[in-house]
């Protein structure tokens, strides 16, 4: 299986970050459980961009555009299906007051 992943992140400042990701993978029809209905091997890609704001937790969003071959259009409804996700995540150990120093 051939794969390629390129990812870049830019810390704009202490709380803001943007990132991008490009993925390519060659999958077999067996990997996709589509034996007999598509070519033996398929090239699939995705491009994602995102933003995250980090305080005591992180709030962010990511948009992805997938790139699939024409023969998968029937399964995905498009050659370029996309999606958006908004997320919130906690950062254990950061929330709450700092520990008191021992004397």
Phi, psi and omega in degrees: 000126177268135179218156176211136178222126175235128182223140179221143177227140179236115176278103183294316175204197185294337185240350184241136178217146173237152180211160178217153182212135176236130182232144174222138176213142172256117182250150174270161176301326178295321177303323184265004182057041182234030182301131178090346182250349179218175178303160182297321177231144183228138176265126183230141180222168177207145176232127181232145172226148182206170179219141176222138175249122185249118172238239173284339173224175180247134176239127183208176178214148178220137175243138181230136173243117179268148181237108183241154180293159181308321184291350175261357180306319180301323182280328184256346181083356182191161172275348182227060177294145182226174179200161178227139176228137173246134185222157176225129177224148179270162178236095181304139178090347180264323182291150176093169182288156178292154180295151180282141180284140177280143179252000000 
